[in-house]
Amino acid sequence: MLNYRTGKTAIDLKDYGWRERPHPTGGELGRIVRVYRGECDVATTSGVVRALSDSQRAQSELAPTTGDWVLLTDDRELGVLVKSVLPRKNSLSRRSSSDDGREQVLVSNIDTVMIVHGLDRPLPPGRLERLLVLAWDSGAEVVVVLTKADTDAVRQADSRLLTIRAVSPSTPVLLVGGRQGLKEVSSWIGPGRTAALIGESGAGKSTLVNSLLGENRLATADVRESDSKGRHTTIGREIVHLPDGGLIIDMPGIRAVGLLDSEEALARVFGDIGDLAVGCQYSDCTHESEPGCAVILAIEDGLVDRRRVDRYRSLSEEVMDQRRREVKRSRQVKKDRR
């Protein structure tokens, strides 16, 4: 419906995931659908409006991000401004690639994280484990989507499924290609629910969104035949409203998957090793050379792959290192305040 006061299409915020009542006061409620440098597009009951923001402070907790619910205010000189960011239900975050290792919020207020992987490329278990930890740490539901099932790459489906089952037996897996599997993907989103897509460049994320839309709205690109690698065609994170009422966020391909203090998610992805560790003689066993280590015994008996244990130990150390960084940063902040 067209809002004749603004000339923009009016929006029911329930379609964008708003579930609370009543609306907060102190400004116009809206949800950020895309962030630019210093500006963002916000879906409001009056339509989508462009607002000034502080998004240039990329590492700030207050910097608006795609998916945030915000309150807008109208400034006589500057125009529409983001007045405040409402508390986030959750967020999909990774460790920044900068030296300080701060949290980088990718998107917020999501219901499902879809790990998208093309069947035309290898699926390294270590990368899948990192993506699973990243996804589970958001607190959202997690599903793996294998794309390009309508090509010759579908012959690799069984081997990819074996890798996923070995790493995370309980994680749902969807096979998508052309029109195949789109209903199953849609069932994980639904009216007013938000799904975020993560994966490498060229994995088929934008193609999947276009298939769900029924039109080629997002740019896509071919991958190199030599290694099936793609280049970034998605340059920002944008909420796309689907015909069935669901919301989906296509994101640029993720190269580095730096983990935060994700101990709970790590334990979920490596639950099999955690179960074995209960039988270790020492509660702080590192599963390297300690006597009475149940994990080492399981490796020797062929019950668990040594490489998986090594990856678990490496990721655990990465999480602990990030925790030490956070403690150090917190102490420095307190010191600066004093």
Buried (B, 14 or more C-beta within 10 A) or exposed (E): EEBEEEEBEBBEBEBBBBEEEEEEEEBBBBBBBBBEEEBBBBBBBBBBBEBBBBBEEBEEEEBBBBBBBBBBBEEEEEEBBBBBBBEBBBBBBBBBEEEEBBBBBBBBBBBBBBBBBBBBBEBEBBBBBBBBBBBBBBBBBBBBBBBBBBBEBBEBBEEBBEBBEEBBEEBEBBBBBEEBBBEBBBEBBBEBBBBBBBBBBBBBBBBBBBBBBEEEEBEBEEBEEEEBBBEEBBEEBBBBBBEEBBBBBBBBBBEEBBBBBBBEBBBBBBEBBBEBBEEBEEEEBBBEEBEEBBBBBBBEEEEBEEEBBBBBBEBBEBBEBBBEBBEEEEEEEEEEEE
